[in-house]
Amino acid sequence: MQQIVDQVSINGIEYVRKDSIKQEEPILKDYFIVRTYSAGVFAGNIEKRNGMEVEMSNARRLWYWDGAASLSQLAVDGVSNPASCKFPCAVKSITLTQAIEIIPCTEKARKSIEGVAIWQR
């Protein structure tokens, strides 16, 4: 019987088998969560950025979310309670002038955010 070794030390350096490393959800290059100084939080595609000014398309304002402890978790996992979230409809384009945080999303998070029903009062 052959023993499979996941880690080996050579000259004091630890090496780990590539196929033993847990693969994380890939990050999208075109879907982001953007937090602004005073306009709130948005999810969508970034078309252009110049300093703190960000132009987005297909952007939803994330007014209230449930099932994610932070924006970082929201960008990785999405929401676990979509029925409790308040995400209005997406707008074709928006210019945000005071972006203070830009977080790339995973495909799982994008699907979760886009899957939240449009909130209306």
N, CA, C and O atoms as a GROMACS GRO file, in nm:
protein
  484
    1MET      N    1   0.084  -0.118   0.000
    1MET     CA    2   0.000   0.000   0.000
    1MET      C    3   0.089   0.125   0.000
    1MET      O    4   0.185   0.134   0.076
    2GLN      N    5   0.055   0.220  -0.086
    2GLN     CA    6   0.135   0.342  -0.098
    2GLN      C    7   0.078   0.450  -0.006
    2GLN      O    8  -0.043   0.473  -0.004
    3GLN      N    9   0.165   0.517   0.069
    3GLN     CA   10   0.123   0.625   0.157
    3GLN      C   11   0.136   0.758   0.080
    3GLN      O   12   0.239   0.785   0.020
    4ILE      N   13   0.029   0.838   0.084
    4ILE     CA   14   0.031   0.968   0.017
    4ILE      C   15   0.070   1.075   0.118
    4ILE      O   16   0.007   1.087   0.223
    5VAL      N   17   0.172   1.150   0.086
    5VAL     CA   18   0.220   1.256   0.175
    5VAL      C   19   0.174   1.390   0.119
    5VAL      O   20   0.199   1.423   0.003
    6ASP      N   21   0.104   1.468   0.203
    6ASP     CA   22   0.055   1.599   0.161
    6ASP      C   23   0.156   1.710   0.186
    6ASP      O   24   0.146   1.817   0.125
    7GLN      N   25   0.252   1.686   0.274
    7GLN     CA   26   0.346   1.790   0.310
    7GLN      C   27   0.482   1.727   0.331
    7GLN      O   28   0.492   1.617   0.385
    8VAL      N   29   0.588   1.796   0.288
    8VAL     CA   30   0.723   1.746   0.305
    8VAL      C   31   0.814   1.865   0.338
    8VAL      O   32   0.790   1.976   0.291
    9SER      N   33   0.916   1.841   0.418
    9SER     CA   34   1.012   1.945   0.454
    9SER      C   35   1.145   1.914   0.386
    9SER      O   36   1.201   1.805   0.401
   10ILE      N   37   1.195   2.011   0.310
   10ILE     CA   38   1.325   1.996   0.244
   10ILE      C   39   1.409   2.118   0.280
   10ILE      O   40   1.370   2.232   0.253
   11ASN      N   41   1.522   2.093   0.341
   11ASN     CA   42   1.612   2.202   0.385
   11ASN      C   43   1.540   2.308   0.467
   11ASN      O   44   1.565   2.428   0.453
   12GLY      N   45   1.450   2.263   0.554
   12GLY     CA   46   1.379   2.355   0.643
   12GLY      C   47   1.263   2.429   0.579
   12GLY      O   48   1.200   2.512   0.645
   13ILE      N   49   1.232   2.400   0.454
   13ILE     CA   50   1.120   2.465   0.387
   13ILE      C   51   1.008   2.363   0.372
   13ILE      O   52   1.029   2.252   0.323
   14GLU      N   53   0.886   2.403   0.415
   14GLU     CA   54   0.770   2.315   0.405
   14GLU      C   55   0.705   2.329   0.267
   14GLU      O   56   0.676   2.440   0.223
   15TYR      N   57   0.684   2.217   0.201
   15TYR     CA   58   0.617   2.213   0.072
   15TYR      C   59   0.487   2.136   0.089
   15TYR      O   60   0.482   2.036   0.160
   16VAL      N   61   0.379   2.183   0.022
   16VAL     CA   62   0.248   2.120   0.030
   16VAL      C   63   0.206   2.079  -0.110
   16VAL      O   64   0.221   2.155  -0.206
   17ARG      N   65   0.150   1.958  -0.120
   17ARG     CA   66   0.100   1.912  -0.250
   17ARG      C   67  -0.006   2.009  -0.301
   17ARG      O   68  -0.096   2.048  -0.227
   18LYS      N   69   0.006   2.047  -0.426
   18LYS     CA   70  -0.087   2.142  -0.485
   18LYS      C   71  -0.230   2.090  -0.483
   18LYS      O   72  -0.324   2.165  -0.455
   19ASP      N   73  -0.248   1.961  -0.511
   19ASP     CA   74  -0.382   1.905  -0.514
   19ASP      C   75  -0.442   1.882  -0.376
   19ASP      O   76  -0.558   1.841  -0.366
   20SER      N   77  -0.367   1.908  -0.269
   20SER     CA   78  -0.421   1.893  -0.134
   20SER      C   79  -0.470   2.027  -0.079
   20SER      O   80  -0.530   2.032   0.029
   21ILE      N   81  -0.445   2.136  -0.151
   21ILE     CA   82  -0.486   2.269  -0.107
   21ILE      C   83  -0.632   2.290  -0.144
   21ILE      O   84  -0.671   2.270  -0.259
   22LYS      N   85  -0.712   2.330  -0.046
   22LYS     CA   86  -0.853   2.356  -0.070
   22LYS      C   87  -0.867   2.472  -0.169
   22LYS      O   88  -0.813   2.581  -0.147
   23GLN      N   89  -0.939   2.448  -0.275
   23GLN     CA   90  -0.960   2.552  -0.375
   23GLN      C   91  -1.076   2.642  -0.332
   23GLN      O   92  -1.184   2.594  -0.300
   24GLU      N   93  -1.052   2.770  -0.332
   24GLU     CA   94  -1.157   2.864  -0.296
   24GLU      C   95  -1.234   2.905  -0.420
   24GLU      O   96  -1.187   2.888  -0.532
   25GLU      N   97  -1.351   2.959  -0.396
   25GLU     CA   98  -1.436   3.007  -0.504
   25GLU      C   99  -1.359   3.113  -0.583
   25GLU      O  100  -1.302   3.205  -0.524
   26PRO      N  101  -1.356   3.102  -0.716
   26PRO     CA  102  -1.282   3.203  -0.794
   26PRO      C  103  -1.346   3.342  -0.782
   26PRO      O  104  -1.467   3.356  -0.771
   27ILE      N  105  -1.262   3.443  -0.785
   27ILE     CA  106  -1.307   3.582  -0.778
   27ILE      C  107  -1.337   3.631  -0.918
   27ILE      O  108  -1.258   3.609  -1.010
   28LEU      N  109  -1.451   3.698  -0.935
   28LEU     CA  110  -1.487   3.754  -1.065
   28LEU      C  111  -1.408   3.881  -1.090
   28LEU      O  112  -1.372   3.952  -0.995
   29LYS      N  113  -1.381   3.910  -1.214
   29LYS     CA  114  -1.307   4.032  -1.248
   29LYS      C  115  -1.400   4.146  -1.288
   29LYS      O  116  -1.355   4.256  -1.317
   30ASP      N  117  -1.531   4.118  -1.291
   30ASP     CA  118  -1.622   4.221  -1.340
   30ASP      C  119  -1.741   4.250  -1.248
   30ASP      O  120  -1.825   4.333  -1.284
   31TYR      N  121  -1.751   4.188  -1.133
   31TYR     CA  122  -1.864   4.211  -1.044
   31TYR      C  123  -1.810   4.246  -0.905
   31TYR      O  124  -1.732   4.170  -0.848
   32PHE      N  125  -1.852   4.361  -0.853
   32PHE     CA  126  -1.794   4.414  -0.730
   32PHE      C  127  -1.901   4.466  -0.636
   32PHE      O  128  -2.012   4.499  -0.678
   33ILE      N  129  -1.867   4.471  -0.509
   33ILE     CA  130  -1.943   4.547  -0.411
   33ILE      C  131  -1.862   4.673  -0.386
   33ILE      O  132  -1.742   4.668  -0.359
   34VAL      N  133  -1.930   4.788  -0.394
   34VAL     CA  134  -1.864   4.917  -0.371
   34VAL      C  135  -1.935   4.988  -0.256
   34VAL      O  136  -2.056   5.012  -0.261
   35ARG      N  137  -1.858   5.020  -0.153
   35ARG     CA  138  -1.911   5.097  -0.040
   35ARG      C  139  -1.868   5.241  -0.057
   35ARG      O  140  -1.750   5.269  -0.083
   36THR      N  141  -1.961   5.331  -0.042
   36THR     CA  142  -1.930   5.474  -0.056
   36THR      C  143  -1.932   5.541   0.080
   36THR      O  144  -1.977   5.484   0.180
   37TYR      N  145  -1.883   5.663   0.082
   37TYR     CA  146  -1.879   5.740   0.206
   37TYR      C  147  -2.019   5.774   0.254
   37TYR      O  148  -2.047   5.764   0.374
   38SER      N  149  -2.108   5.816   0.164
   38SER     CA  150  -2.240   5.861   0.210
   38SER      C  151  -2.358   5.811   0.127
   38SER      O  152  -2.473   5.833   0.166
   39ALA      N  153  -2.334   5.744   0.014
   39ALA     CA  154  -2.446   5.700  -0.071
   39ALA      C  155  -2.485   5.556  -0.047
   39ALA      O  156  -2.585   5.510  -0.103
   40GLY      N  157  -2.411   5.483   0.035
   40GLY     CA  158  -2.446   5.346   0.064
   40GLY      C  159  -2.357   5.245  -0.005
   40GLY      O  160  -2.242   5.274  -0.040
   41VAL      N  161  -2.412   5.126  -0.026
   41VAL     CA  162  -2.338   5.012  -0.081
   41VAL      C  163  -2.407   4.967  -0.209
   41VAL      O  164  -2.529   4.960  -0.216
   42PHE      N  165  -2.326   4.935  -0.311
   42PHE     CA  166  -2.378   4.894  -0.441
   42PHE      C  167  -2.307   4.768  -0.487
   42PHE      O  168  -2.191   4.744  -0.452
   43ALA      N  169  -2.379   4.686  -0.565
   43ALA     CA  170  -2.319   4.568  -0.627
   43ALA      C  171  -2.346   4.576  -0.776
   43ALA      O  172  -2.458   4.605  -0.818
   44GLY      N  173  -2.243   4.551  -0.856
   44GLY     CA  174  -2.260   4.555  -1.001
   44GLY      C  175  -2.126   4.552  -1.072
   44GLY      O  176  -2.024   4.514  -1.014
   45ASN      N  177  -2.130   4.592  -1.196
   45ASN     CA  178  -2.010   4.592  -1.280
   45ASN      C  179  -1.943   4.728  -1.275
   45ASN      O  180  -2.010   4.831  -1.285
   46ILE      N  181  -1.811   4.729  -1.259
   46ILE     CA  182  -1.737   4.855  -1.264
   46ILE      C  183  -1.694   4.878  -1.407
   46ILE      O  184  -1.626   4.795  -1.467
   47GLU      N  185  -1.734   4.991  -1.461
   47GLU     CA  186  -1.698   5.028  -1.598
   47GLU      C  187  -1.572   5.114  -1.602
   47GLU      O  188  -1.490   5.102  -1.693
   48LYS      N  189  -1.559   5.202  -1.502
   48LYS     CA  190  -1.444   5.292  -1.499
   48LYS      C  191  -1.422   5.338  -1.356
   48LYS      O  192  -1.516   5.353  -1.279
   49ARG      N  193  -1.295   5.361  -1.323
   49ARG     CA  194  -1.261   5.414  -1.191
   49ARG      C  195  -1.155   5.520  -1.207
   49ARG      O  196  -1.059   5.503  -1.283
   50ASN      N  197  -1.171   5.630  -1.135
   50ASN     CA  198  -1.073   5.739  -1.133
   50ASN      C  199  -1.066   5.789  -0.989
   50ASN      O  200  -1.150   5.868  -0.946
   51GLY      N  201  -0.967   5.741  -0.915
   51GLY     CA  202  -0.957   5.777  -0.774
   51GLY      C  203  -1.076   5.724  -0.698
   51GLY      O  204  -1.103   5.604  -0.700
   52MET      N  205  -1.148   5.813  -0.631
   52MET     CA  206  -1.266   5.772  -0.554
   52MET      C  207  -1.393   5.770  -0.637
   52MET      O  208  -1.500   5.734  -0.586
   53GLU      N  209  -1.383   5.807  -0.763
   53GLU     CA  210  -1.501   5.807  -0.850
   53GLU      C  211  -1.510   5.674  -0.926
   53GLU      O  212  -1.414   5.632  -0.991
   54VAL      N  213  -1.625   5.609  -0.916
   54VAL     CA  214  -1.646   5.480  -0.979
   54VAL      C  215  -1.774   5.486  -1.062
   54VAL      O  216  -1.879   5.527  -1.012
   55GLU      N  217  -1.764   5.445  -1.187
   55GLU     CA  218  -1.882   5.433  -1.272
   55GLU      C  219  -1.919   5.286  -1.277
   55GLU      O  220  -1.838   5.200  -1.311
   56MET      N  221  -2.046   5.258  -1.243
   56MET     CA  222  -2.094   5.120  -1.241
   56MET      C  223  -2.211   5.104  -1.338
   56MET      O  224  -2.283   5.200  -1.368
   57SER      N  225  -2.228   4.981  -1.385
   57SER     CA  226  -2.346   4.947  -1.465
   57SER      C  227  -2.416   4.830  -1.398
   57SER      O  228  -2.356   4.754  -1.321
   58ASN      N  229  -2.544   4.816  -1.429
   58ASN     CA  230  -2.625   4.707  -1.370
   58ASN      C  231  -2.606   4.701  -1.219
   58ASN      O  232  -2.583   4.594  -1.163
   59ALA      N  233  -2.615   4.815  -1.156
   59ALA     CA  234  -2.585   4.826  -1.013
   59ALA      C  235  -2.711   4.825  -0.927
   59ALA      O  236  -2.808   4.895  -0.955
   60ARG      N  237  -2.705   4.744  -0.822
   60ARG     CA  238  -2.813   4.741  -0.723
   60ARG      C  239  -2.761   4.802  -0.593
   60ARG      O  240  -2.649   4.775  -0.551
   61ARG      N  241  -2.844   4.885  -0.532
   61ARG     CA  242  -2.811   4.939  -0.400
   61ARG      C  243  -2.843   4.830  -0.298
   61ARG      O  244  -2.954   4.776  -0.297
   62LEU      N  245  -2.748   4.797  -0.215
   62LEU     CA  246  -2.769   4.696  -0.112
   62LEU      C  247  -2.811   4.768   0.015
   62LEU      O  248  -2.729   4.796   0.102
   63TRP      N  249  -2.940   4.797   0.024
   63TRP     CA  250  -2.991   4.882   0.131
   63TRP      C  251  -2.993   4.810   0.265
   63TRP      O  252  -2.958   4.868   0.368
   64TYR      N  253  -3.033   4.683   0.264
   64TYR     CA  254  -3.034   4.603   0.387
   64TYR      C  255  -3.011   4.457   0.348
   64TYR      O  256  -3.077   4.407   0.257
   65TRP      N  257  -2.918   4.390   0.416
   65TRP     CA  258  -2.895   4.248   0.388
   65TRP      C  259  -2.902   4.169   0.517
   65TRP      O  260  -2.875   4.220   0.626
   66ASP      N  261  -2.938   4.042   0.501
   66ASP     CA  262  -2.949   3.951   0.614
   66ASP      C  263  -2.882   3.820   0.574
   66ASP      O  264  -2.903   3.770   0.463
   67GLY      N  265  -2.802   3.767   0.662
   67GLY     CA  266  -2.737   3.640   0.632
   67GLY      C  267  -2.592   3.654   0.590
   67GLY      O  268  -2.534   3.561   0.536
   68ALA      N  269  -2.534   3.770   0.614
   68ALA     CA  270  -2.390   3.792   0.594
   68ALA      C  271  -2.347   3.891   0.702
   68ALA      O  272  -2.412   3.994   0.722
   69ALA      N  273  -2.239   3.860   0.771
   69ALA     CA  274  -2.195   3.942   0.884
   69ALA      C  275  -2.128   4.072   0.841
   69ALA      O  276  -2.128   4.170   0.916
   70SER      N  277  -2.072   4.073   0.719
   70SER     CA  278  -1.999   4.190   0.673
   70SER      C  279  -2.004   4.196   0.521
   70SER      O  280  -2.050   4.101   0.456
   71LEU      N  281  -1.957   4.306   0.465
   71LEU     CA  282  -1.949   4.315   0.319
   71LEU      C  283  -1.850   4.214   0.263
   71LEU      O  284  -1.868   4.163   0.153
   72SER      N  285  -1.745   4.187   0.338
   72SER     CA  286  -1.647   4.087   0.293
   72SER      C  287  -1.712   3.950   0.279
   72SER      O  288  -1.692   3.881   0.179
   73GLN      N  289  -1.790   3.911   0.378
   73GLN     CA  290  -1.859   3.782   0.370
   73GLN      C  291  -1.964   3.785   0.260
   73GLN      O  292  -1.983   3.686   0.190
   74LEU      N  293  -2.032   3.897   0.243
   74LEU     CA  294  -2.131   3.911   0.136
   74LEU      C  295  -2.066   3.893   0.000
   74LEU      O  296  -2.125   3.832  -0.090
   75ALA      N  297  -1.945   3.945  -0.017
   75ALA     CA  298  -1.873   3.935  -0.145
   75ALA      C  299  -1.824   3.793  -0.174
   75ALA      O  300  -1.803   3.757  -0.290
   76VAL      N  301  -1.807   3.712  -0.070
   76VAL     CA  302  -1.761   3.574  -0.088
   76VAL      C  303  -1.878   3.476  -0.093
   76VAL      O  304  -1.885   3.392  -0.183
   77ASP      N  305  -1.970   3.486   0.003
   77ASP     CA  306  -2.076   3.387   0.018
   77ASP      C  307  -2.214   3.432  -0.029
   77ASP      O  308  -2.302   3.348  -0.050
   78GLY      N  309  -2.234   3.562  -0.046
   78GLY     CA  310  -2.369   3.610  -0.074
   78GLY      C  311  -2.450   3.613   0.054
   78GLY      O  312  -2.394   3.617   0.164
   79VAL      N  313  -2.582   3.612   0.040
   79VAL     CA  314  -2.671   3.618   0.156
   79VAL      C  315  -2.732   3.481   0.181
   79VAL      O  316  -2.752   3.403   0.087
   80SER      N  317  -2.760   3.451   0.307
   80SER     CA  318  -2.825   3.324   0.338
   80SER      C  319  -2.974   3.341   0.367
   80SER      O  320  -3.047   3.242   0.377
   81ASN      N  321  -3.020   3.464   0.381
   81ASN     CA  322  -3.162   3.493   0.403
   81ASN      C  323  -3.212   3.593   0.298
   81ASN      O  324  -3.242   3.708   0.333
   82PRO      N  325  -3.221   3.553   0.172
   82PRO     CA  326  -3.257   3.649   0.067
   82PRO      C  327  -3.395   3.712   0.085
   82PRO      O  328  -3.417   3.825   0.042
   83ALA      N  329  -3.488   3.641   0.148
   83ALA     CA  330  -3.623   3.695   0.165
   83ALA      C  331  -3.625   3.816   0.260
   83ALA      O  332  -3.717   3.897   0.255
   84SER      N  333  -3.524   3.827   0.345
   84SER     CA  334  -3.517   3.938   0.440
   84SER      C  335  -3.441   4.058   0.386
   84SER      O  336  -3.442   4.165   0.447
   85CYS      N  337  -3.375   4.043   0.272
   85CYS     CA  338  -3.292   4.150   0.217
   85CYS      C  339  -3.377   4.256   0.147
   85CYS      O  340  -3.486   4.227   0.097
   86LYS      N  341  -3.325   4.377   0.145
   86LYS     CA  342  -3.391   4.488   0.076
   86LYS      C  343  -3.296   4.544  -0.028
   86LYS      O  344  -3.218   4.635   0.000
   87PHE      N  345  -3.304   4.489  -0.149
   87PHE     CA  346  -3.223   4.533  -0.262
   87PHE      C  347  -3.318   4.585  -0.369
   87PHE      O  348  -3.388   4.505  -0.432
   88PRO      N  349  -3.324   4.717  -0.392
   88PRO     CA  350  -3.409   4.769  -0.500
   88PRO      C  351  -3.360   4.721  -0.637
   88PRO      O  352  -3.260   4.651  -0.648
   89CYS      N  353  -3.432   4.761  -0.741
   89CYS     CA  354  -3.396   4.721  -0.877
   89CYS      C  355  -3.260   4.775  -0.917
   89CYS      O  356  -3.211   4.873  -0.860
   90ALA      N  357  -3.200   4.710  -1.015
   90ALA     CA  358  -3.070   4.756  -1.068
   90ALA      C  359  -3.093   4.878  -1.157
   90ALA      O  360  -3.196   4.889  -1.223
   91VAL      N  361  -2.997   4.969  -1.157
   91VAL     CA  362  -3.000   5.082  -1.249
   91VAL      C  363  -2.899   5.055  -1.360
   91VAL      O  364  -2.798   4.988  -1.339
   92LYS      N  365  -2.927   5.108  -1.478
   92LYS     CA  366  -2.840   5.084  -1.593
   92LYS      C  367  -2.699   5.137  -1.567
   92LYS      O  368  -2.601   5.071  -1.599
   93SER      N  369  -2.691   5.257  -1.508
   93SER     CA  370  -2.560   5.313  -1.476
   93SER      C  371  -2.572   5.409  -1.358
   93SER      O  372  -2.677   5.466  -1.332
   94ILE      N  373  -2.459   5.423  -1.288
   94ILE     CA  374  -2.453   5.516  -1.175
   94ILE      C  375  -2.307   5.558  -1.158
   94ILE      O  376  -2.216   5.478  -1.178
   95THR      N  377  -2.287   5.683  -1.120
   95THR     CA  378  -2.154   5.732  -1.087
   95THR      C  379  -2.149   5.758  -0.938
   95THR      O  380  -2.227   5.836  -0.885
   96LEU      N  381  -2.057   5.690  -0.873
   96LEU     CA  382  -2.038   5.705  -0.728
   96LEU      C  383  -1.914   5.790  -0.708
   96LEU      O  384  -1.806   5.757  -0.759
   97THR      N  385  -1.927   5.900  -0.634
   97THR     CA  386  -1.816   5.995  -0.624
   97THR      C  387  -1.727   5.977  -0.502
   97THR      O  388  -1.621   6.038  -0.494
   98GLN      N  389  -1.768   5.895  -0.407
   98GLN     CA  390  -1.686   5.877  -0.287
   98GLN      C  391  -1.674   5.730  -0.250
   98GLN      O  392  -1.713   5.690  -0.140
   99ALA      N  393  -1.621   5.650  -0.341
   99ALA     CA  394  -1.602   5.507  -0.315
   99ALA      C  395  -1.487   5.489  -0.217
   99ALA      O  396  -1.376   5.535  -0.242
  100ILE      N  397  -1.514   5.421  -0.106
  100ILE     CA  398  -1.409   5.401  -0.005
  100ILE      C  399  -1.373   5.254   0.012
  100ILE      O  400  -1.278   5.221   0.083
  101GLU      N  401  -1.448   5.165  -0.052
  101GLU     CA  402  -1.417   5.023  -0.044
  101GLU      C  403  -1.469   4.954  -0.170
  101GLU      O  404  -1.585   4.972  -0.207
  102ILE      N  405  -1.384   4.877  -0.235
  102ILE     CA  406  -1.421   4.804  -0.356
  102ILE      C  407  -1.380   4.659  -0.335
  102ILE      O  408  -1.262   4.629  -0.317
  103ILE      N  409  -1.480   4.569  -0.336
  103ILE     CA  410  -1.454   4.428  -0.306
  103ILE      C  411  -1.498   4.343  -0.424
  103ILE      O  412  -1.616   4.346  -0.462
  104PRO      N  413  -1.407   4.266  -0.483
  104PRO     CA  414  -1.447   4.176  -0.590
  104PRO      C  415  -1.532   4.062  -0.534
  104PRO      O  416  -1.509   4.016  -0.423
  105CYS      N  417  -1.630   4.017  -0.611
  105CYS     CA  418  -1.722   3.912  -0.567
  105CYS      C  419  -1.691   3.778  -0.633
  105CYS      O  420  -1.629   3.771  -0.738
  106THR      N  421  -1.736   3.673  -0.567
  106THR     CA  422  -1.731   3.541  -0.627
  106THR      C  423  -1.858   3.522  -0.711
  106THR      O  424  -1.953   3.598  -0.699
  107GLU      N  425  -1.857   3.421  -0.796
  107GLU     CA  426  -1.975   3.389  -0.876
  107GLU      C  427  -2.092   3.351  -0.784
  107GLU      O  428  -2.206   3.388  -0.811
  108LYS      N  429  -2.062   3.279  -0.678
  108LYS     CA  430  -2.165   3.241  -0.580
  108LYS      C  431  -2.232   3.366  -0.522
  108LYS      O  432  -2.355   3.370  -0.510
  109ALA      N  433  -2.153   3.466  -0.485
  109ALA     CA  434  -2.207   3.589  -0.428
  109ALA      C  435  -2.288   3.666  -0.532
  109ALA      O  436  -2.396   3.717  -0.502
  110ARG      N  437  -2.237   3.674  -0.655
  110ARG     CA  438  -2.311   3.745  -0.761
  110ARG      C  439  -2.448   3.682  -0.781
  110ARG      O  440  -2.548   3.753  -0.785
  111LYS      N  441  -2.453   3.551  -0.792
  111LYS     CA  442  -2.580   3.482  -0.812
  111LYS      C  443  -2.674   3.506  -0.694
  111LYS      O  444  -2.795   3.524  -0.713
  112SER      N  445  -2.620   3.506  -0.575
  112SER     CA  446  -2.700   3.529  -0.456
  112SER      C  447  -2.758   3.670  -0.455
  112SER      O  448  -2.878   3.689  -0.430
  113ILE      N  449  -2.675   3.769  -0.483
  113ILE     CA  450  -2.721   3.909  -0.484
  113ILE      C  451  -2.823   3.931  -0.595
  113ILE      O  452  -2.927   3.992  -0.572
  114GLU      N  453  -2.793   3.882  -0.714
  114GLU     CA  454  -2.886   3.899  -0.826
  114GLU      C  455  -3.015   3.820  -0.805
  114GLU      O  456  -3.118   3.853  -0.863
  115GLY      N  457  -3.010   3.716  -0.721
  115GLY     CA  458  -3.128   3.634  -0.695
  115GLY      C  459  -3.223   3.691  -0.592
  115GLY      O  460  -3.334   3.639  -0.575
  116VAL      N  461  -3.183   3.796  -0.522
  116VAL     CA  462  -3.270   3.858  -0.423
  116VAL      C  463  -3.382   3.932  -0.497
  116VAL      O  464  -3.355   4.011  -0.588
  117ALA      N  465  -3.506   3.907  -0.458
  117ALA     CA  466  -3.621   3.972  -0.523
  117ALA      C  467  -3.610   4.124  -0.508
  117ALA      O  468  -3.560   4.174  -0.407
  118ILE      N  469  -3.658   4.195  -0.609
  118ILE     CA  470  -3.656   4.342  -0.605
  118ILE      C  471  -3.747   4.391  -0.493
  118ILE      O  472  -3.866   4.358  -0.486
  119TRP      N  473  -3.688   4.468  -0.406
  119TRP     CA  474  -3.763   4.522  -0.293
  119TRP      C  475  -3.839   4.646  -0.334
  119TRP      O  476  -3.783   4.736  -0.397
  120GLN      N  477  -3.967   4.650  -0.298
  120GLN     CA  478  -4.050   4.769  -0.324
  120GLN      C  479  -4.129   4.797  -0.200
  120GLN      O  480  -4.169   4.705  -0.128
  121ARG      N  481  -4.151   4.921  -0.175
  121ARG     CA  482  -4.231   4.960  -0.059
  121ARG      C  483  -4.376   4.950  -0.085
  121ARG      O  484  -4.457   4.979   0.003
   0.00000   0.00000   0.00000
